[in-house]
Amino acid sequence: MPLSSYDPRLMTAARALELAGDWPVFVDVQYADLGQFEPETGGPRQEGRWQANLRCMRCQQSCGQLGAQGDLVATDIADLMSGVLRHMTMAHDVPLKGNATTQAAVLAAEAAAPASQGRSLFGQQP
């Protein structure tokens, strides 16, 4: 989905970039042990694989998948921003509407909360 396809009645591409562009994320490459899960439809278990995920530096949750062992996920900046915006609202209760003061208050409360036990790409606490 290109940025030009954003519906300006909902949110302009510039506003989406403004919100998502300030959210701290990092890329994490890890081994996903998919063989531990029983397939819902039966059949053989999937093999584990390496994958690259875009993760939130505040809580370490995934905001989007960038690739998996041998496969690149077809994505663009609009898809990445949508994943980050969805994560901001669902996991951190950041309002997408309102002014900068409203969002600053939410982010200040978030920053005052205890740090997650996750790790950043550089081995430091976020």
N, C-alpha and C positions, 0 to 999 in steps of 0.2 A: 504494500500500500504506500504509494508516494505521498509526500507531505502535501502535495496539492490536492489530495483527495480528502483531507480533513474538512468536515462540514463546519464552516465558520459560525453557524448558528449554535453549535454545541461548544466548540473550542477552536480557536485559530491555531494554525501550525506554530506561529510565533509564541503563543501562550503555552502550548504543549512543550515546546523546546525550553521556554523560560522555567517551567516547573520541573520537568524531568532533568534538565541540564544541571541543576543545582543539587540533585540527589546523589549521595555518595554510593557508587557501585564499583565493583571490580570483577574481573574475569577469573574464574576458578576452574582449573582442569583437575578432574578426579575420576577415579574408577567407580563405575556404578555396577554393583553386583546384582544384576537383574535375575540371576538364577535362583535367588532366594524367594522369589514370588511364584506362587502357583498360578498358571494361566487360567483366566476366568472361563475360557471356552474349551479347556482341555488342551491336549497336545503337548509337545515337548516344551520344556522351560527355555527361556531365552538365555543366551550367553551374556556374561558381563561384558562391559565395553567402557572405553575411555570417553568422556564427554566434557565439553567446555560450556560452562554456564555463566550468565551474567548474574551476579549476586549483590544483595544489599549489604553495605558495610555496617549498617546499624543492627541487623538481626541475622545476617548470613543466609536468609532465604533466597531462593532462586527467583529472578525476575524474567528470565528467558533463557532458552538454550541456543547456543551459537553453533554447536557442532557435536557430532558423536563419531567415534572411531571410524575414520574413512569417509565420513559424510559431513559435508557442510550444510547447515540449515539455511535455506534460502530466506534471507531476512533483509530488511532495510532500516533506515533510521526511524521511520514512522512506527514500524513494528516494535523496535526496541523501546522507543518512547512510550508506546501504549503499554508495554509490559511494566515499565517503571512506574507509570502513572497508576496503573491498576494496583500494583504492589503498595504504592504510597497510600492509596485510599483504603484498601482492604486490610493491610497489616498494621498501618500506623495512623489511621484515621485522619490523614491530612486532607483538608477540604480542597477541591479543585476550583471551587468558585470562591469569591470573596476577595478581599484586598490583601496586600502584602502584610499588613498588621495582623490579620487573622492567622495567616499561615506562619508568620514569625512566632506567634504565641504557641501554636501547636508544636512547631519545631523546637522551641525552647523547652517545653514540657518534655518532649521526647529526649532531648539532650540531657535533661536533669535526671532521667530514669537511669537505673543501674545499667552498666554496659553489658552487652550479651557475652556469653562465654565462647563465642565463635572466634575465628581468626581471620585476619585479612590476608591478602595475597602476599604481603611482606612479613607475615609472622607477628605482627603487632596487633594489639587490641584496637578495634575501631573506636 
